[in-house]
Amino acid sequence: MISDFFHPNVGGVENHIFMLSANLIRRGHKVIVITHSHPPDRVGVRWLLPGLKVYYIPFPAIASSATLPNYFTFLPYFRVIIAREHIHLIHAHASLSSLGQEAILHAHHLGVRTVFTDHSLFGFEDAASILTNKLLAAALKNVDAVICVSHTGRENTVLRGQLFEMSEDSSALVVRPNVYVIPNALVAEQFTPATKPVSSETIYIVVLSRLAYRKGIDLLVATAPRICSAFPNVNFIVGGDGPKLNDLLQVRERHLLQDRIELLGPVRHRDVRDVLVRGSIFLNTSLTESFGIAILEAACAGLYVVSTRVGGVPEILPHDMISFAKPEEDDLIRALSEAVAIVSKGQHDPLEAHQKVKNFYNWGEVAERTEIVYDAVVKSEQKDLWTRMQRTMELGPFAGPIYTIILVVDCLFFLFLEWLMPRHDLDFVQMHWEHHNFRHVVQ
């Protein structure tokens, strides 16, 4: 597993990598993680239960835990780690992960197969999206398989990564057959509903999100005072941090809602369930969302969900567990009013909602489906250098030659490293984590 986003940072991608790795280990596979360092504590090799080995490469993060794209300086580390750990397949995560994209470029030199999982939705119009989409398209030209967390995310990734080819009769463009959809999951036992029913007199609306524009916090700022005015028995609990925190503080002061809107600040993942069970309704105001693991956690904890109808959110829950709204102030107020009425009349059963989510999503099934993708990749034909160069040239008259040059130089640099540090001189890993021995020692 390779990504810029991993523990000790907390987030959807970080949790996905850890839980998928842990369940693959339980299924008998050897899994390691490669990510960037977090000085001064997280540098070098660390172990996480249940026997997950993590390599923290000494690369600094430049913004939002992402490293600067460099292509070549990662190759010496990557080559040594992959060779000495006897790795057969690498799985890169997240479109904005430079390490993940570079690993896909380097892996073919070692005969290692490649899989990529995209966790987010991105646009096509602004300069940042155009640049990152071109980087993604270059990385995915020669990847062996792509996994998306929702069908909407699949459509977005196919367009951004140019994952289409001519049909057999050359009559139309078709999506490449190696693009799969495997949703996120959660550990349902960690998000059980409250043992005591929430007070029916006061209804709490819970918001747990990064307080940023992309998460639709401007909608929250606009709707919260109007909801508090319309429903005297409705209060808000807001957890999270970000650049929009000041906007929430200002609107709370302006409307004298200090006793109606509670701002918790950053919430640790282990405390999320305790915050959720304080409320009856979960509000998601995201402007773009590929899957929305927070919605799944809230529904599992027994909350009724109100969300903007964006991205892959409509794919997550049955319609009797969620109300949708357009990303507009008036429509969001309508959906919240419906939710308040449903909760007030006792028409939503938290225990039934928990059981449904528990049956829908589990990491064991995600690991099993991912294993099927791995098996298909390993059995597929590997692309030679000339084929990869031809596919890279398809990026366009400007990007094509640039990335082809990068590919060729990367190949030459790899040959130089093979001469400078021959593979037979490496210190190969001979012993691996034995789970049955660990259980015996612990017991």
Salt bridges, closest charged atoms under 4 A:
GLU85 OE1 - LYS30 NZ 2.59
GLU85 OE2 - LYS53 NZ 2.73
GLU85 OE2 - ARG84 NH1 3.99
ASP118 OD2 - ARG160 NH2 2.33
ASP144 OD2 - ARG113 NE 3.20
ASP144 OD1 - LYS383 NZ 3.66
GLU189 OE2 - LYS358 NZ 3.80
ASP218 OD1 - LYS244 NZ 3.05
ASP247 OD2 - LYS244 NZ 3.56
GLU262 OE1 - ARG278 NH2 2.71
ASP271 OD2 - ARG268 NE 3.08
ASP274 OD1 - ARG273 NH1 3.59
GLU289 OE1 - LYS215 NZ 3.29
GLU297 OE2 - HIS269 NE2 3.36
ASP320 OD2 - LYS356 NZ 2.75
GLU329 OE2 - ARG226 NH1 2.65
ASP330 OD1 - ARG226 NH1 3.01
ASP331 OD1 - ARG334 NE 2.71
GLU338 OE2 - ARG334 NH1 2.86
GLU352 OE2 - LYS356 NZ 3.74
GLU365 OE2 - ARG369 NH1 3.98
GLU371 OE1 - ARG27 NH2 2.75
GLU371 OE2 - HIS29 NE2 2.37
ASP375 OD2 - LYS379 NZ 3.12
GLU394 OE1 - LYS141 NZ 3.46
ASP410 OD2 - HIS106 ND1 2.99
ASP410 OD2 - HIS109 NE2 2.66
GLU418 OE2 - ARG79 NE 2.62
GLU418 OE1 - ARG423 NH2 2.86
ASP425 OD1 - HIS424 ND1 2.95
ASP427 OD2 - ARG84 NH2 3.99
GLU434 OE1 - HIS436 ND1 3.77
